[in-house]
Amino acid sequence: MSATGGAPDGPEVVPGEECAVLIARLIAETSTLAANLDTARARLAEQGLAVALAEPLASDEEVIELQLPAGDPATVRGVLDSCFAPADLLLADRPFTVPGLFVSDMDSTMIAAECIDELADFAGLKPQIAAITERAMQGELDFAQALTERVALLAGLDESAIAQCLAERIPLMPGAATLVATLKAQGCHTVLVTGGFHQFADPVAEQLGFERVVANRLGMHGGKLTGGLVGGITDSGVKRTVLLEEAARLGPATVSLGTGDGANDIPMLEAASFGLAYYAKPKARAAADGWIDRGDLTSVLRLLGIPRGEWVLG
């Protein structure tokens, strides 16, 4: 987006259309930027991908945009990662535009915690449950089975533990409120979709301003957790379906943005126009169009080209 508003910096193409080049935007260490850029140019040229343009955005001089001929995105991401890590990066085969739809994971993406692990601590089971959570997030375990097993271990825990956990152990990720508020101010529809639980996601969504929540629901009876779930399981397939259905509802030209950190976010990240992995597990990072490895969630706004003067501070 230009410093005076309007469309983001970059080629002018109809939103949703692919373009004949790959466009990379990155935020990296400024002290080594010039040298690393020279190295990246040389390595990309060896792959037949000569950099046609490399310059700062008008909206943010610390964001560098590179334009390359159409080629293998994974190769480009790999080269840029090897040259600039840790960096914030987004690679696209379409122009950068403000998305009309934002779909995000919650745990370890919008909030700085895994809710089920923190809830397990109240039951004295955090090490056991956290180990299962980590394996599921790495893609080593079936998510639905892992979720069912973890929830079963919470049977008998008092319902009051949820409120206490929310108050004491569920901080928002830095930049989350500003990201959501700014995208909404730009006309973007926002959806929080999580393999976590409505009992956590609903308050978090209200605090951040998400307009829709899709999550699992913990079973309750007599003020205690039953150890089961109510309704279907929100897994990786549901996350992808939600993104595609919301995009279809908004119209065929809708540009979508997805953010997440774990293996169960991969189908959603792959289905989004822009899929961004946030301090993610390796499999999710490899499947995304880019990643945030350096800054906070406001880096998403910077990569999209939304100038600071248009940010809505949360």
C-alpha positions as CSV (number, residue, x, y, z in Angstrom):
1,M,0.0,0.0,0.0
2,S,1.3,3.4,-0.8
3,A,2.1,5.8,2.0
4,T,-1.0,7.7,1.1
5,G,-3.3,4.7,1.1
6,G,-4.9,2.7,-1.7
7,A,-3.5,-0.5,-3.1
8,P,-0.3,-2.1,-1.5
9,D,3.0,-1.4,-3.2
10,G,3.8,-3.6,-6.2
11,P,2.4,-4.5,-9.6
12,E,-1.1,-3.5,-10.3
13,V,-3.1,-6.6,-11.2
14,V,-6.7,-7.6,-10.6
15,P,-7.0,-9.0,-7.0
16,G,-6.9,-12.8,-7.0
17,E,-5.1,-13.1,-10.4
18,E,-1.7,-14.7,-10.6
19,C,1.2,-12.6,-12.1
20,A,4.1,-13.6,-14.3
21,V,6.7,-13.0,-11.6
22,L,7.3,-14.2,-8.1
23,I,7.3,-11.4,-5.6
24,A,9.2,-11.7,-2.3
25,R,9.0,-9.4,0.6
26,L,11.3,-9.7,3.6
27,I,12.3,-8.0,6.8
28,A,15.8,-8.9,7.9
29,E,18.8,-7.7,9.8
30,T,19.7,-4.3,8.3
31,S,23.4,-4.4,9.2
32,T,24.0,-7.4,6.9
33,L,21.3,-6.7,4.4
34,A,23.4,-5.5,1.5
35,A,25.9,-8.3,1.7
36,N,23.2,-10.9,2.1
37,L,21.3,-9.5,-0.8
38,D,24.3,-9.8,-3.0
39,T,24.7,-13.4,-1.9
40,A,21.0,-14.1,-2.5
41,R,21.1,-12.6,-6.0
42,A,24.1,-14.8,-6.9
43,R,22.5,-18.0,-5.6
44,L,19.1,-17.3,-7.3
45,A,20.9,-16.6,-10.5
46,E,22.5,-20.0,-10.3
47,Q,19.0,-21.4,-10.2
48,G,18.0,-19.4,-13.3
49,L,16.1,-16.9,-11.3
50,A,17.7,-13.5,-11.9
51,V,16.4,-10.9,-9.5
52,A,14.7,-8.2,-11.7
53,L,14.1,-5.8,-8.8
54,A,15.2,-5.3,-5.2
55,E,14.1,-2.2,-3.4
56,P,12.5,-1.0,-0.2
57,L,8.7,-0.5,-0.1
58,A,7.5,3.1,-0.1
59,S,5.4,2.3,2.9
60,D,8.3,0.8,5.0
61,E,11.9,1.2,4.0
62,E,12.9,-1.8,6.2
63,V,10.7,-4.1,4.0
64,I,12.6,-5.2,0.9
65,E,10.7,-6.4,-2.2
66,L,12.3,-8.7,-4.7
67,Q,10.8,-9.5,-8.1
68,L,11.9,-12.6,-9.9
69,P,10.8,-14.6,-13.0
70,A,8.1,-17.2,-12.3
71,G,9.8,-20.4,-11.0
72,D,9.7,-22.8,-8.1
73,P,8.6,-21.0,-5.0
74,A,10.2,-23.6,-2.7
75,T,13.6,-22.9,-4.3
76,V,13.2,-19.2,-3.8
77,R,12.1,-19.5,-0.2
78,G,15.0,-21.9,0.5
79,V,17.6,-19.5,-1.0
80,L,16.2,-16.5,0.9
81,D,16.0,-18.4,4.1
82,S,19.6,-19.5,3.8
83,C,20.7,-16.0,3.2
84,F,18.6,-13.9,5.6
85,A,17.5,-16.1,8.5
86,P,16.1,-15.2,10.9
87,A,13.8,-13.1,8.8
88,D,10.1,-12.3,8.2
89,L,9.3,-13.4,4.6
90,L,6.3,-13.7,2.3
91,L,6.6,-15.0,-1.3
92,A,3.7,-14.7,-3.6
93,D,2.7,-15.4,-7.2
94,R,0.1,-12.7,-7.1
95,P,0.2,-9.0,-6.3
96,F,0.2,-8.0,-2.6
97,T,-3.2,-6.7,-1.7
98,V,-5.0,-6.3,1.6
99,P,-6.9,-9.6,2.1
100,G,-10.7,-9.7,2.2
101,L,-10.5,-12.7,4.6
102,F,-8.3,-13.5,7.5
103,V,-8.4,-16.9,9.1
104,S,-6.1,-17.7,12.0
105,D,-5.2,-20.4,14.3
106,M,-5.3,-19.5,18.0
107,D,-2.9,-21.4,20.3
108,S,0.7,-20.2,19.8
109,T,-0.4,-17.9,17.0
110,M,-2.9,-15.4,18.4
111,I,-2.2,-16.3,22.0
112,A,1.2,-17.2,23.6
113,A,0.1,-20.5,25.0
114,E,-1.4,-23.9,24.3
115,C,-4.6,-23.9,26.2
116,I,-4.9,-27.6,26.8
117,D,-1.4,-27.7,28.2
118,E,-2.1,-24.9,30.6
119,L,-5.4,-26.4,31.7
120,A,-3.6,-29.7,32.2
121,D,-1.3,-28.0,34.7
122,F,-4.3,-27.5,37.0
123,A,-4.9,-31.2,36.9
124,G,-1.2,-32.0,37.6
125,L,-0.8,-33.5,34.1
126,K,1.0,-30.8,32.1
127,P,4.2,-32.8,31.3
128,Q,2.2,-35.8,29.9
129,I,-0.3,-33.8,28.0
130,A,2.2,-31.2,26.7
131,A,4.3,-34.1,25.2
132,I,1.3,-35.3,23.3
133,T,0.5,-31.8,22.2
134,E,4.0,-31.3,20.8
135,R,3.9,-34.5,18.8
136,A,0.5,-33.6,17.4
137,M,1.7,-30.2,16.4
138,Q,4.8,-31.7,14.8
139,G,2.5,-33.9,12.7
140,E,3.7,-37.1,14.4
141,L,0.3,-38.1,15.8
142,D,-3.2,-38.0,14.4
143,F,-4.7,-34.8,15.7
144,A,-8.2,-36.0,16.4
145,Q,-6.9,-39.1,18.3
146,A,-4.4,-37.0,20.2
147,L,-7.0,-34.4,21.2
148,T,-9.4,-37.1,22.4
149,E,-6.8,-38.7,24.5
150,R,-5.7,-35.4,26.1
151,V,-9.2,-34.3,26.9
152,A,-10.0,-37.6,28.5
153,L,-7.2,-37.0,31.0
154,L,-8.9,-33.8,32.1
155,A,-12.0,-35.6,33.4
156,G,-13.1,-34.3,36.8
157,L,-11.3,-31.0,36.6
158,D,-13.3,-28.2,38.0
159,E,-14.9,-25.8,35.5
160,S,-13.4,-22.8,37.4
161,A,-10.0,-23.8,36.2
162,I,-10.9,-22.5,32.8
163,A,-11.6,-19.0,34.0
164,Q,-8.5,-19.1,36.2
165,C,-6.4,-20.3,33.3
166,L,-7.7,-17.6,31.0
167,A,-6.9,-14.9,33.5
168,E,-3.5,-16.1,34.6
169,R,-1.9,-18.0,31.7
170,I,-3.3,-17.0,28.3
171,P,-1.6,-13.8,27.1
172,L,-2.2,-12.4,23.7
173,M,0.6,-12.6,21.2
174,P,2.4,-9.2,20.7
175,G,0.8,-7.4,17.8
176,A,-2.3,-9.6,17.6
177,A,-4.8,-6.9,18.6
178,T,-3.3,-4.4,16.1
179,L,-3.2,-7.0,13.3
180,V,-6.9,-7.9,13.7
181,A,-8.1,-4.4,14.3
182,T,-6.1,-3.0,11.3
183,L,-7.3,-5.7,8.9
184,K,-10.9,-5.2,10.0
185,A,-10.5,-1.4,9.4
186,Q,-9.4,-2.3,5.9
187,G,-12.6,-4.2,5.3
188,C,-11.3,-7.7,6.0
189,H,-13.6,-10.4,7.5
190,T,-11.8,-12.2,10.4
191,V,-12.3,-15.8,11.6
192,L,-10.6,-17.6,14.5
193,V,-10.4,-21.3,13.8
194,T,-8.7,-23.6,16.4
195,G,-8.3,-27.1,17.4
196,G,-8.6,-25.7,20.9
197,F,-11.8,-25.0,22.8
198,H,-14.7,-22.5,22.6
199,Q,-14.4,-22.0,26.3
200,F,-11.1,-20.3,25.6
201,A,-11.5,-19.2,22.0
202,D,-14.8,-17.2,22.5
203,P,-13.3,-14.8,25.1
204,V,-10.1,-14.5,23.1
205,A,-12.0,-13.7,19.9
206,E,-14.1,-11.1,21.7
207,Q,-11.0,-9.5,23.1
208,L,-9.3,-9.4,19.7
209,G,-12.4,-8.6,17.6
210,F,-12.7,-11.8,15.5
211,E,-16.1,-12.0,13.9
212,R,-16.5,-15.8,13.8
213,V,-15.1,-18.6,16.0
214,V,-14.8,-22.2,15.0
215,A,-13.5,-24.5,17.7
216,N,-14.0,-27.6,19.8
217,R,-16.2,-27.7,22.9
218,L,-15.3,-29.3,26.2
219,G,-18.0,-31.4,27.8
220,M,-19.2,-30.2,31.2
221,H,-21.5,-31.7,33.8
222,G,-22.1,-30.6,37.3
223,G,-19.4,-27.9,37.1
224,K,-16.7,-30.3,36.0
225,L,-15.1,-31.5,32.8
226,T,-16.5,-34.8,31.6
227,G,-13.3,-35.8,29.7
228,G,-15.2,-35.7,26.4
229,L,-16.1,-33.2,23.7
230,V,-19.5,-32.0,22.5
231,G,-20.0,-32.0,18.8
232,G,-17.6,-32.7,16.0
233,I,-13.8,-32.1,16.1
234,T,-12.2,-29.1,14.5
235,D,-9.2,-30.5,12.8
236,S,-7.0,-29.6,9.9
237,G,-9.7,-30.5,7.3
238,V,-12.2,-28.2,9.1
239,K,-9.7,-25.4,9.1
240,R,-9.2,-25.6,5.4
241,T,-13.0,-26.0,4.8
242,V,-13.7,-22.9,6.8
243,L,-11.3,-20.8,4.9
244,L,-12.6,-22.0,1.5
245,E,-16.2,-21.6,2.5
246,E,-15.7,-18.1,3.8
247,A,-13.7,-17.1,0.7
248,A,-16.5,-18.5,-1.5
249,R,-19.1,-16.6,0.4
250,L,-17.2,-13.3,0.1
251,G,-16.8,-13.8,-3.7
252,P,-14.5,-15.5,-6.2
253,A,-11.9,-12.6,-6.2
254,T,-11.5,-12.7,-2.5
255,V,-7.8,-12.7,-1.4
256,S,-7.4,-14.7,1.8
257,L,-4.7,-14.7,4.5
258,G,-4.1,-17.6,6.8
259,T,-1.8,-17.8,9.8
260,G,-0.8,-20.8,12.0
261,D,2.1,-22.6,13.6
262,G,1.4,-26.4,13.6
263,A,0.9,-29.4,11.4
264,N,-2.9,-29.2,11.7
265,D,-2.7,-25.7,10.1
266,I,-1.0,-26.9,6.9
267,P,-4.1,-27.5,4.7
268,M,-5.4,-24.0,5.7
269,L,-2.1,-22.3,5.0
270,E,-1.9,-24.1,1.6
271,A,-5.4,-23.1,0.7
272,A,-4.9,-19.4,1.5
273,S,-3.8,-16.8,-1.0
274,F,-1.2,-15.9,1.5
275,G,-0.3,-18.5,4.0
276,L,2.0,-17.3,6.8
277,A,3.6,-19.5,9.4
278,Y,4.2,-17.8,12.8
279,Y,7.2,-19.1,14.7
280,A,6.1,-22.4,13.4
281,K,6.9,-26.1,13.5
282,P,9.1,-27.2,10.6
283,K,6.4,-28.9,8.6
284,A,4.0,-26.0,8.8
285,R,6.8,-23.6,8.0
286,A,7.8,-25.6,4.9
287,A,4.2,-25.6,3.6
288,A,3.6,-21.9,4.0
289,D,4.2,-19.1,1.5
290,G,6.3,-17.4,4.2
291,W,6.9,-17.0,7.8
292,I,7.3,-14.7,10.8
293,D,10.6,-15.7,12.5
294,R,11.9,-12.3,13.6
295,G,9.2,-9.8,14.5
296,D,5.7,-9.9,16.1
297,L,2.3,-10.1,14.4
298,T,2.5,-6.6,13.1
299,S,5.1,-7.9,10.7
300,V,2.2,-9.3,8.7
301,L,0.9,-5.8,8.2
302,R,4.4,-4.6,7.1
303,L,4.8,-7.5,4.6
304,L,1.4,-6.7,3.1
305,G,2.5,-3.0,2.7
306,I,0.0,-1.4,5.0
307,P,1.7,1.8,6.3
308,R,1.9,2.4,10.0
309,G,-0.3,5.5,9.7
310,E,-3.2,3.2,8.9
311,W,-2.6,0.7,11.7
312,V,-5.3,0.6,14.3
313,L,-3.5,0.0,17.6
314,G,-5.0,-2.7,19.8
